[in-house]
């Protein structure tokens, strides 16, 4: 499927077609990126913390590490 027309409801929501959701592996969170005249939809990993495993040694708390991992994952999918 290369393109499909969907309709926004009164609250500006859209339902993504099942085929697209499955193909892209979309889960709980997605990143919408304003690309000027269109938008990009990118999956966000369920556990961004895993992306950082073994990357550095730190005394930071798990909460701080998770926040950083989420930021890095968003940056990564935006590329």
PDB file of N, CA, C and O in Angstrom:
ATOM      1  N   UNK A   1       0.864  -1.175   0.000  1.00  0.00           N
ATOM      2  CA  UNK A   1       0.000   0.000   0.000  1.00  0.00           C
ATOM      3  C   UNK A   1       0.905   1.231   0.000  1.00  0.00           C
ATOM      4  O   UNK A   1       1.697   1.407   0.926  1.00  0.00           O
ATOM      5  N   UNK A   2       0.805   2.073  -1.004  1.00  0.00           N
ATOM      6  CA  UNK A   2       1.664   3.250  -1.065  1.00  0.00           C
ATOM      7  C   UNK A   2       0.948   4.510  -0.588  1.00  0.00           C
ATOM      8  O   UNK A   2       1.610   5.469  -0.192  1.00  0.00           O
ATOM      9  N   UNK A   3      -0.353   4.535  -0.613  1.00  0.00           N
ATOM     10  CA  UNK A   3      -1.079   5.704  -0.162  1.00  0.00           C
ATOM     11  C   UNK A   3      -2.535   5.372   0.038  1.00  0.00           C
ATOM     12  O   UNK A   3      -3.087   4.494  -0.625  1.00  0.00           O
ATOM     13  N   UNK A   4      -3.148   6.078   0.954  1.00  0.00           N
ATOM     14  CA  UNK A   4      -4.562   5.860   1.236  1.00  0.00           C
ATOM     15  C   UNK A   4      -5.144   7.168   1.768  1.00  0.00           C
ATOM     16  O   UNK A   4      -4.473   7.906   2.489  1.00  0.00           O
ATOM     17  N   UNK A   5      -6.364   7.441   1.416  1.00  0.00           N
ATOM     18  CA  UNK A   5      -7.045   8.637   1.930  1.00  0.00           C
ATOM     19  C   UNK A   5      -7.844   8.237   3.155  1.00  0.00           C
ATOM     20  O   UNK A   5      -8.617   7.279   3.122  1.00  0.00           O
ATOM     21  N   UNK A   6      -7.648   8.989   4.253  1.00  0.00           N
ATOM     22  CA  UNK A   6      -8.412   8.774   5.483  1.00  0.00           C
ATOM     23  C   UNK A   6      -9.120  10.072   5.824  1.00  0.00           C
ATOM     24  O   UNK A   6      -8.740  11.139   5.340  1.00  0.00           O
ATOM     25  N   UNK A   7     -10.137   9.985   6.647  1.00  0.00           N
ATOM     26  CA  UNK A   7     -10.926  11.151   7.028  1.00  0.00           C
ATOM     27  C   UNK A   7     -10.669  11.493   8.488  1.00  0.00           C
ATOM     28  O   UNK A   7     -10.645  10.612   9.347  1.00  0.00           O
ATOM     29  N   UNK A   8     -10.476  12.789   8.763  1.00  0.00           N
ATOM     30  CA  UNK A   8     -10.337  13.239  10.147  1.00  0.00           C
ATOM     31  C   UNK A   8     -11.726  13.375  10.751  1.00  0.00           C
ATOM     32  O   UNK A   8     -12.672  13.777  10.073  1.00  0.00           O
ATOM     33  N   UNK A   9     -11.842  13.034  12.044  1.00  0.00           N
ATOM     34  CA  UNK A   9     -13.117  13.248  12.722  1.00  0.00           C
ATOM     35  C   UNK A   9     -13.173  14.692  13.225  1.00  0.00           C
ATOM     36  O   UNK A   9     -12.273  15.483  12.941  1.00  0.00           O
ATOM     37  N   UNK A  10     -14.205  15.029  13.956  1.00  0.00           N
ATOM     38  CA  UNK A  10     -14.397  16.407  14.430  1.00  0.00           C
ATOM     39  C   UNK A  10     -13.323  16.861  15.410  1.00  0.00           C
ATOM     40  O   UNK A  10     -13.164  18.059  15.647  1.00  0.00           O
ATOM     41  N   UNK A  11     -12.590  15.919  15.978  1.00  0.00           N
ATOM     42  CA  UNK A  11     -11.502  16.251  16.900  1.00  0.00           C
ATOM     43  C   UNK A  11     -10.143  16.138  16.215  1.00  0.00           C
ATOM     44  O   UNK A  11      -9.115  16.051  16.887  1.00  0.00           O
ATOM     45  N   UNK A  12     -10.133  16.139  14.883  1.00  0.00           N
ATOM     46  CA  UNK A  12      -8.913  16.062  14.057  1.00  0.00           C
ATOM     47  C   UNK A  12      -8.142  14.756  14.235  1.00  0.00           C
ATOM     48  O   UNK A  12      -6.923  14.734  14.070  1.00  0.00           O
ATOM     49  N   UNK A  13      -8.830  13.680  14.565  1.00  0.00           N
ATOM     50  CA  UNK A  13      -8.186  12.377  14.711  1.00  0.00           C
ATOM     51  C   UNK A  13      -8.362  11.576  13.426  1.00  0.00           C
ATOM     52  O   UNK A  13      -9.337  11.739  12.693  1.00  0.00           O
ATOM     53  N   UNK A  14      -7.388  10.708  13.178  1.00  0.00           N
ATOM     54  CA  UNK A  14      -7.488   9.791  12.043  1.00  0.00           C
ATOM     55  C   UNK A  14      -7.207   8.374  12.546  1.00  0.00           C
ATOM     56  O   UNK A  14      -6.464   8.165  13.505  1.00  0.00           O
ATOM     57  N   UNK A  15      -7.821   7.421  11.871  1.00  0.00           N
ATOM     58  CA  UNK A  15      -7.530   6.017  12.156  1.00  0.00           C
ATOM     59  C   UNK A  15      -6.597   5.539  11.060  1.00  0.00           C
ATOM     60  O   UNK A  15      -6.912   5.638   9.874  1.00  0.00           O
ATOM     61  N   UNK A  16      -5.444   5.019  11.464  1.00  0.00           N
ATOM     62  CA  UNK A  16      -4.492   4.518  10.485  1.00  0.00           C
ATOM     63  C   UNK A  16      -4.935   3.138  10.012  1.00  0.00           C
ATOM     64  O   UNK A  16      -5.364   2.317  10.821  1.00  0.00           O
ATOM     65  N   UNK A  17      -4.837   2.878   8.726  1.00  0.00           N
ATOM     66  CA  UNK A  17      -5.214   1.561   8.218  1.00  0.00           C
ATOM     67  C   UNK A  17      -4.360   0.457   8.844  1.00  0.00           C
ATOM     68  O   UNK A  17      -3.159   0.624   9.055  1.00  0.00           O
ATOM     69  N   UNK A  18      -5.000  -0.662   9.131  1.00  0.00           N
ATOM     70  CA  UNK A  18      -4.345  -1.805   9.770  1.00  0.00           C
ATOM     71  C   UNK A  18      -3.084  -2.222   9.014  1.00  0.00           C
ATOM     72  O   UNK A  18      -2.071  -2.553   9.630  1.00  0.00           O
ATOM     73  N   UNK A  19      -3.144  -2.208   7.685  1.00  0.00           N
ATOM     74  CA  UNK A  19      -2.000  -2.638   6.883  1.00  0.00           C
ATOM     75  C   UNK A  19      -0.770  -1.768   7.139  1.00  0.00           C
ATOM     76  O   UNK A  19       0.349  -2.279   7.204  1.00  0.00           O
ATOM     77  N   UNK A  20      -0.972  -0.467   7.285  1.00  0.00           N
ATOM     78  CA  UNK A  20       0.136   0.462   7.539  1.00  0.00           C
ATOM     79  C   UNK A  20       0.682   0.260   8.948  1.00  0.00           C
ATOM     80  O   UNK A  20       1.895   0.220   9.151  1.00  0.00           O
ATOM     81  N   UNK A  21      -0.214   0.134   9.916  1.00  0.00           N
ATOM     82  CA  UNK A  21       0.191  -0.072  11.306  1.00  0.00           C
ATOM     83  C   UNK A  21       1.053  -1.329  11.417  1.00  0.00           C
ATOM     84  O   UNK A  21       2.095  -1.317  12.071  1.00  0.00           O
ATOM     85  N   UNK A  22       0.617  -2.400  10.782  1.00  0.00           N
ATOM     86  CA  UNK A  22       1.360  -3.653  10.846  1.00  0.00           C
ATOM     87  C   UNK A  22       2.679  -3.568  10.086  1.00  0.00           C
ATOM     88  O   UNK A  22       3.704  -4.047  10.570  1.00  0.00           O
ATOM     89  N   UNK A  23       2.663  -2.963   8.901  1.00  0.00           N
ATOM     90  CA  UNK A  23       3.874  -2.868   8.085  1.00  0.00           C
ATOM     91  C   UNK A  23       4.972  -2.085   8.798  1.00  0.00           C
ATOM     92  O   UNK A  23       6.140  -2.473   8.765  1.00  0.00           O
ATOM     93  N   UNK A  24       4.593  -0.974   9.446  1.00  0.00           N
ATOM     94  CA  UNK A  24       5.570  -0.126  10.124  1.00  0.00           C
ATOM     95  C   UNK A  24       5.846  -0.574  11.556  1.00  0.00           C
ATOM     96  O   UNK A  24       6.750  -0.050  12.208  1.00  0.00           O
ATOM     97  N   UNK A  25       5.077  -1.534  12.045  1.00  0.00           N
ATOM     98  CA  UNK A  25       5.271  -2.011  13.415  1.00  0.00           C
ATOM     99  C   UNK A  25       4.911  -0.966  14.447  1.00  0.00           C
ATOM    100  O   UNK A  25       5.537  -0.896  15.505  1.00  0.00           O
ATOM    101  N   UNK A  26       3.902  -0.147  14.153  1.00  0.00           N
ATOM    102  CA  UNK A  26       3.507   0.919  15.072  1.00  0.00           C
ATOM    103  C   UNK A  26       2.892   0.317  16.324  1.00  0.00           C
ATOM    104  O   UNK A  26       2.112  -0.633  16.253  1.00  0.00           O
ATOM    105  N   UNK A  27       3.254   0.888  17.485  1.00  0.00           N
ATOM    106  CA  UNK A  27       2.744   0.392  18.769  1.00  0.00           C
ATOM    107  C   UNK A  27       2.053   1.535  19.503  1.00  0.00           C
ATOM    108  O   UNK A  27       1.194   2.217  18.944  1.00  0.00           O
ATOM    109  N   UNK A  28       2.438   1.736  20.761  1.00  0.00           N
ATOM    110  CA  UNK A  28       1.781   2.726  21.607  1.00  0.00           C
ATOM    111  C   UNK A  28       2.034   4.163  21.177  1.00  0.00           C
ATOM    112  O   UNK A  28       1.120   4.987  21.172  1.00  0.00           O
ATOM    113  N   UNK A  29       3.275   4.459  20.818  1.00  0.00           N
ATOM    114  CA  UNK A  29       3.645   5.832  20.499  1.00  0.00           C
ATOM    115  C   UNK A  29       4.184   5.918  19.088  1.00  0.00           C
ATOM    116  O   UNK A  29       4.883   5.027  18.604  1.00  0.00           O
ATOM    117  N   UNK A  30       3.834   7.028  18.437  1.00  0.00           N
ATOM    118  CA  UNK A  30       4.394   7.328  17.123  1.00  0.00           C
ATOM    119  C   UNK A  30       4.869   8.771  17.142  1.00  0.00           C
ATOM    120  O   UNK A  30       4.403   9.582  17.942  1.00  0.00           O
ATOM    121  N   UNK A  31       5.787   9.072  16.266  1.00  0.00           N
ATOM    122  CA  UNK A  31       6.298  10.429  16.143  1.00  0.00           C
ATOM    123  C   UNK A  31       5.761  11.005  14.843  1.00  0.00           C
ATOM    124  O   UNK A  31       5.973  10.432  13.774  1.00  0.00           O
ATOM    125  N   UNK A  32       5.069  12.134  14.927  1.00  0.00           N
ATOM    126  CA  UNK A  32       4.614  12.857  13.739  1.00  0.00           C
ATOM    127  C   UNK A  32       5.586  13.996  13.500  1.00  0.00           C
ATOM    128  O   UNK A  32       5.862  14.787  14.402  1.00  0.00           O
ATOM    129  N   UNK A  33       6.105  14.079  12.284  1.00  0.00           N
ATOM    130  CA  UNK A  33       7.079  15.105  11.952  1.00  0.00           C
ATOM    131  C   UNK A  33       6.525  15.988  10.845  1.00  0.00           C
ATOM    132  O   UNK A  33       6.088  15.501   9.803  1.00  0.00           O
ATOM    133  N   UNK A  34       6.549  17.289  11.087  1.00  0.00           N
ATOM    134  CA  UNK A  34       6.124  18.272  10.083  1.00  0.00           C
ATOM    135  C   UNK A  34       7.231  18.381   9.045  1.00  0.00           C
ATOM    136  O   UNK A  34       8.326  18.859   9.342  1.00  0.00           O
ATOM    137  N   UNK A  35       6.944  17.942   7.842  1.00  0.00           N
ATOM    138  CA  UNK A  35       7.929  17.956   6.769  1.00  0.00           C
ATOM    139  C   UNK A  35       7.618  19.033   5.736  1.00  0.00           C
ATOM    140  O   UNK A  35       7.932  18.888   4.555  1.00  0.00           O
ATOM    141  N   UNK A  36       7.001  20.105   6.196  1.00  0.00           N
ATOM    142  CA  UNK A  36       6.693  21.224   5.303  1.00  0.00           C
ATOM    143  C   UNK A  36       5.315  21.088   4.693  1.00  0.00           C
ATOM    144  O   UNK A  36       4.336  21.609   5.228  1.00  0.00           O
ATOM    145  N   UNK A  37       5.237  20.386   3.572  1.00  0.00           N
ATOM    146  CA  UNK A  37       3.946  20.232   2.902  1.00  0.00           C
ATOM    147  C   UNK A  37       3.308  18.864   3.153  1.00  0.00           C
ATOM    148  O   UNK A  37       2.287  18.534   2.549  1.00  0.00           O
ATOM    149  N   UNK A  38       3.907  18.070   4.044  1.00  0.00           N
ATOM    150  CA  UNK A  38       3.340  16.782   4.423  1.00  0.00           C
ATOM    151  C   UNK A  38       3.903  16.374   5.785  1.00  0.00           C
ATOM    152  O   UNK A  38       4.776  17.049   6.330  1.00  0.00           O
ATOM    153  N   UNK A  39       3.399  15.268   6.328  1.00  0.00           N
ATOM    154  CA  UNK A  39       3.888  14.795   7.621  1.00  0.00           C
ATOM    155  C   UNK A  39       4.516  13.415   7.462  1.00  0.00           C
ATOM    156  O   UNK A  39       4.176  12.659   6.552  1.00  0.00           O
ATOM    157  N   UNK A  40       5.429  13.109   8.357  1.00  0.00           N
ATOM    158  CA  UNK A  40       6.010  11.781   8.431  1.00  0.00           C
ATOM    159  C   UNK A  40       5.520  11.115   9.705  1.00  0.00           C
ATOM    160  O   UNK A  40       5.358  11.774  10.732  1.00  0.00           O
ATOM    161  N   UNK A  41       5.287   9.821   9.642  1.00  0.00           N
ATOM    162  CA  UNK A  41       4.861   9.041  10.803  1.00  0.00           C
ATOM    163  C   UNK A  41       5.923   7.984  11.051  1.00  0.00           C
ATOM    164  O   UNK A  41       6.217   7.174  10.172  1.00  0.00           O
ATOM    165  N   UNK A  42       6.500   7.991  12.250  1.00  0.00           N
ATOM    166  CA  UNK A  42       7.601   7.088  12.576  1.00  0.00           C
ATOM    167  C   UNK A  42       7.312   6.346  13.871  1.00  0.00           C
ATOM    168  O   UNK A  42       6.764   6.923  14.810  1.00  0.00           O
ATOM    169  N   UNK A  43       7.675   5.073  13.927  1.00  0.00           N
ATOM    170  CA  UNK A  43       7.491   4.332  15.173  1.00  0.00           C
ATOM    171  C   UNK A  43       8.477   4.797  16.237  1.00  0.00           C
ATOM    172  O   UNK A  43       9.615   5.153  15.931  1.00  0.00           O
ATOM    173  N   UNK A  44       8.029   4.790  17.487  1.00  0.00           N
ATOM    174  CA  UNK A  44       8.894   5.074  18.634  1.00  0.00           C
ATOM    175  C   UNK A  44       9.039   3.749  19.382  1.00  0.00           C
ATOM    176  O   UNK A  44       8.035   3.103  19.685  1.00  0.00           O
ATOM    177  N   UNK A  45      10.262   3.337  19.681  1.00  0.00           N
ATOM    178  CA  UNK A  45      10.450   2.044  20.363  1.00  0.00           C
ATOM    179  C   UNK A  45       9.677   1.972  21.669  1.00  0.00           C
ATOM    180  O   UNK A  45       9.555   2.968  22.382  1.00  0.00           O
ATOM    181  N   UNK A  46       9.154   0.787  21.983  1.00  0.00           N
ATOM    182  CA  UNK A  46       8.424   0.592  23.240  1.00  0.00           C
ATOM    183  C   UNK A  46       9.304   0.882  24.441  1.00  0.00           C
ATOM    184  O   UNK A  46       8.847   1.482  25.414  1.00  0.00           O
ATOM    185  N   UNK A  47      10.559   0.462  24.384  1.00  0.00           N
ATOM    186  CA  UNK A  47      11.475   0.683  25.497  1.00  0.00           C
ATOM    187  C   UNK A  47      12.741   1.364  24.981  1.00  0.00           C
ATOM    188  O   UNK A  47      13.743   0.704  24.705  1.00  0.00           O
ATOM    189  N   UNK A  48      12.685   2.691  24.855  1.00  0.00           N
ATOM    190  CA  UNK A  48      13.853   3.413  24.343  1.00  0.00           C
ATOM    191  C   UNK A  48      15.098   3.212  25.197  1.00  0.00           C
ATOM    192  O   UNK A  48      16.213   3.394  24.710  1.00  0.00           O
ATOM    193  N   UNK A  49      14.926   2.839  26.463  1.00  0.00           N
ATOM    194  CA  UNK A  49      16.056   2.621  27.354  1.00  0.00           C
ATOM    195  C   UNK A  49      16.982   1.538  26.811  1.00  0.00           C
ATOM    196  O   UNK A  49      18.198   1.608  26.988  1.00  0.00           O
ATOM    197  N   UNK A  50      16.401   0.531  26.148  1.00  0.00           N
ATOM    198  CA  UNK A  50      17.212  -0.545  25.588  1.00  0.00           C
ATOM    199  C   UNK A  50      18.217  -0.021  24.571  1.00  0.00           C
ATOM    200  O   UNK A  50      19.287  -0.607  24.407  1.00  0.00           O
ATOM    201  N   UNK A  51      17.895   1.060  23.894  1.00  0.00           N
ATOM    202  CA  UNK A  51      18.795   1.644  22.892  1.00  0.00           C
ATOM    203  C   UNK A  51      20.094   2.126  23.543  1.00  0.00           C
ATOM    204  O   UNK A  51      21.128   2.198  22.878  1.00  0.00           O
ATOM    205  N   UNK A  52      20.049   2.456  24.837  1.00  0.00           N
ATOM    206  CA  UNK A  52      21.227   2.985  25.519  1.00  0.00           C
ATOM    207  C   UNK A  52      22.040   1.915  26.238  1.00  0.00           C
ATOM    208  O   UNK A  52      23.137   2.199  26.720  1.00  0.00           O
ATOM    209  N   UNK A  53      21.528   0.700  26.319  1.00  0.00           N
ATOM    210  CA  UNK A  53      22.189  -0.346  27.099  1.00  0.00           C
ATOM    211  C   UNK A  53      23.655  -0.490  26.684  1.00  0.00           C
ATOM    212  O   UNK A  53      23.967  -0.762  25.525  1.00  0.00           O
ATOM    213  N   UNK A  54      24.543  -0.300  27.663  1.00  0.00           N
ATOM    214  CA  UNK A  54      25.970  -0.446  27.420  1.00  0.00           C
ATOM    215  C   UNK A  54      26.618   0.734  26.716  1.00  0.00           C
ATOM    216  O   UNK A  54      27.811   0.685  26.417  1.00  0.00           O
ATOM    217  N   UNK A  55      25.870   1.790  26.444  1.00  0.00           N
ATOM    218  CA  UNK A  55      26.424   2.931  25.714  1.00  0.00           C
ATOM    219  C   UNK A  55      27.367   3.775  26.554  1.00  0.00           C
ATOM    220  O   UNK A  55      28.333   4.333  26.035  1.00  0.00           O
ATOM    221  N   UNK A  56      27.094   3.872  27.848  1.00  0.00           N
ATOM    222  CA  UNK A  56      27.933   4.696  28.709  1.00  0.00           C
ATOM    223  C   UNK A  56      27.774   4.272  30.158  1.00  0.00           C
ATOM    224  O   UNK A  56      26.808   3.605  30.527  1.00  0.00           O
ATOM    225  N   UNK A  57      28.739   4.671  30.968  1.00  0.00           N
ATOM    226  CA  UNK A  57      28.724   4.400  32.393  1.00  0.00           C
ATOM    227  C   UNK A  57      28.264   5.667  33.099  1.00  0.00           C
ATOM    228  O   UNK A  57      28.775   6.747  32.803  1.00  0.00           O
ATOM    229  N   UNK A  58      27.320   5.565  34.020  1.00  0.00           N
ATOM    230  CA  UNK A  58      26.770   6.768  34.628  1.00  0.00           C
ATOM    231  C   UNK A  58      26.247   6.498  36.034  1.00  0.00           C
ATOM    232  O   UNK A  58      25.950   5.363  36.407  1.00  0.00           O
ATOM    233  N   UNK A  59      26.148   7.545  36.772  1.00  0.00           N
ATOM    234  CA  UNK A  59      25.558   7.487  38.106  1.00  0.00           C
ATOM    235  C   UNK A  59      24.123   8.009  38.083  1.00  0.00           C
ATOM    236  O   UNK A  59      23.504   8.170  39.135  1.00  0.00           O
ATOM    237  N   UNK A  60      23.596   8.273  36.895  1.00  0.00           N
ATOM    238  CA  UNK A  60      22.244   8.835  36.779  1.00  0.00           C
ATOM    239  C   UNK A  60      21.201   7.798  37.179  1.00  0.00           C
ATOM    240  O   UNK A  60      21.434   6.591  37.121  1.00  0.00           O
ATOM    241  N   UNK A  61      20.038   8.315  37.589  1.00  0.00           N
ATOM    242  CA  UNK A  61      18.941   7.432  37.974  1.00  0.00           C
ATOM    243  C   UNK A  61      18.314   6.813  36.731  1.00  0.00           C
ATOM    244  O   UNK A  61      18.493   7.296  35.613  1.00  0.00           O
ATOM    245  N   UNK A  62      17.579   5.737  36.956  1.00  0.00           N
ATOM    246  CA  UNK A  62      16.879   5.078  35.860  1.00  0.00           C
ATOM    247  C   UNK A  62      15.928   6.059  35.161  1.00  0.00           C
ATOM    248  O   UNK A  62      15.822   6.067  33.935  1.00  0.00           O
ATOM    249  N   UNK A  63      15.243   6.881  35.956  1.00  0.00           N
ATOM    250  CA  UNK A  63      14.305   7.852  35.387  1.00  0.00           C
ATOM    251  C   UNK A  63      15.024   8.828  34.456  1.00  0.00           C
ATOM    252  O   UNK A  63      14.523   9.145  33.378  1.00  0.00           O
ATOM    253  N   UNK A  64      16.196   9.300  34.872  1.00  0.00           N
ATOM    254  CA  UNK A  64      16.976  10.209  34.031  1.00  0.00           C
ATOM    255  C   UNK A  64      17.438   9.513  32.752  1.00  0.00           C
ATOM    256  O   UNK A  64      17.407  10.093  31.667  1.00  0.00           O
ATOM    257  N   UNK A  65      17.861   8.273  32.900  1.00  0.00           N
ATOM    258  CA  UNK A  65      18.310   7.511  31.737  1.00  0.00           C
ATOM    259  C   UNK A  65      17.157   7.242  30.772  1.00  0.00           C
ATOM    260  O   UNK A  65      17.330   7.347  29.557  1.00  0.00           O
ATOM    261  N   UNK A  66      15.989   6.900  31.300  1.00  0.00           N
ATOM    262  CA  UNK A  66      14.827   6.644  30.454  1.00  0.00           C
ATOM    263  C   UNK A  66      14.453   7.904  29.670  1.00  0.00           C
ATOM    264  O   UNK A  66      14.171   7.831  28.474  1.00  0.00           O
ATOM    265  N   UNK A  67      14.451   9.056  30.342  1.00  0.00           N
ATOM    266  CA  UNK A  67      14.117  10.305  29.661  1.00  0.00           C
ATOM    267  C   UNK A  67      15.101  10.569  28.520  1.00  0.00           C
ATOM    268  O   UNK A  67      14.693  10.947  27.422  1.00  0.00           O
ATOM    269  N   UNK A  68      16.381  10.373  28.776  1.00  0.00           N
ATOM    270  CA  UNK A  68      17.401  10.580  27.753  1.00  0.00           C
ATOM    271  C   UNK A  68      17.217   9.591  26.602  1.00  0.00           C
ATOM    272  O   UNK A  68      17.371   9.953  25.435  1.00  0.00           O
ATOM    273  N   UNK A  69      16.893   8.359  26.929  1.00  0.00           N
ATOM    274  CA  UNK A  69      16.678   7.341  25.896  1.00  0.00           C
ATOM    275  C   UNK A  69      15.497   7.722  25.006  1.00  0.00           C
ATOM    276  O   UNK A  69      15.568   7.575  23.786  1.00  0.00           O
ATOM    277  N   UNK A  70      14.420   8.207  25.607  1.00  0.00           N
ATOM    278  CA  UNK A  70      13.260   8.618  24.818  1.00  0.00           C
ATOM    279  C   UNK A  70      13.626   9.771  23.895  1.00  0.00           C
ATOM    280  O   UNK A  70      13.214   9.795  22.735  1.00  0.00           O
ATOM    281  N   UNK A  71      14.398  10.728  24.404  1.00  0.00           N
ATOM    282  CA  UNK A  71      14.822  11.859  23.574  1.00  0.00           C
ATOM    283  C   UNK A  71      15.677  11.378  22.395  1.00  0.00           C
ATOM    284  O   UNK A  71      15.493  11.826  21.263  1.00  0.00           O
ATOM    285  N   UNK A  72      16.610  10.465  22.670  1.00  0.00           N
ATOM    286  CA  UNK A  72      17.478   9.945  21.614  1.00  0.00           C
ATOM    287  C   UNK A  72      16.692   9.139  20.582  1.00  0.00           C
ATOM    288  O   UNK A  72      16.975   9.211  19.387  1.00  0.00           O
ATOM    289  N   UNK A  73      15.708   8.374  21.045  1.00  0.00           N
ATOM    290  CA  UNK A  73      14.901   7.587  20.112  1.00  0.00           C
ATOM    291  C   UNK A  73      14.102   8.500  19.194  1.00  0.00           C
ATOM    292  O   UNK A  73      13.986   8.233  17.998  1.00  0.00           O
ATOM    293  N   UNK A  74      13.554   9.567  19.743  1.00  0.00           N
ATOM    294  CA  UNK A  74      12.793  10.522  18.924  1.00  0.00           C
ATOM    295  C   UNK A  74      13.707  11.185  17.902  1.00  0.00           C
ATOM    296  O   UNK A  74      13.324  11.369  16.746  1.00  0.00           O
ATOM    297  N   UNK A  75      14.916  11.544  18.329  1.00  0.00           N
ATOM    298  CA  UNK A  75      15.877  12.125  17.393  1.00  0.00           C
ATOM    299  C   UNK A  75      16.223  11.144  16.280  1.00  0.00           C
ATOM    300  O   UNK A  75      16.340  11.521  15.114  1.00  0.00           O
ATOM    301  N   UNK A  76      16.386   9.870  16.664  1.00  0.00           N
ATOM    302  CA  UNK A  76      16.780   8.847  15.700  1.00  0.00           C
ATOM    303  C   UNK A  76      15.706   8.629  14.626  1.00  0.00           C
ATOM    304  O   UNK A  76      16.023   8.539  13.440  1.00  0.00           O
ATOM    305  N   UNK A  77      14.454   8.547  15.038  1.00  0.00           N
ATOM    306  CA  UNK A  77      13.408   8.297  14.052  1.00  0.00           C
ATOM    307  C   UNK A  77      13.107   9.535  13.225  1.00  0.00           C
ATOM    308  O   UNK A  77      12.509   9.435  12.154  1.00  0.00           O
ATOM    309  N   UNK A  78      13.512  10.698  13.709  1.00  0.00           N
ATOM    310  CA  UNK A  78      13.283  11.935  12.957  1.00  0.00           C
ATOM    311  C   UNK A  78      14.292  12.135  11.817  1.00  0.00           C
ATOM    312  O   UNK A  78      14.088  12.971  10.937  1.00  0.00           O
ATOM    313  N   UNK A  79      15.376  11.359  11.845  1.00  0.00           N
ATOM    314  CA  UNK A  79      16.403  11.511  10.800  1.00  0.00           C
ATOM    315  C   UNK A  79      15.940  11.037   9.465  1.00  0.00           C
ATOM    316  O   UNK A  79      16.692  11.102   8.492  1.00  0.00           O
TER     317      UNK A  79
END
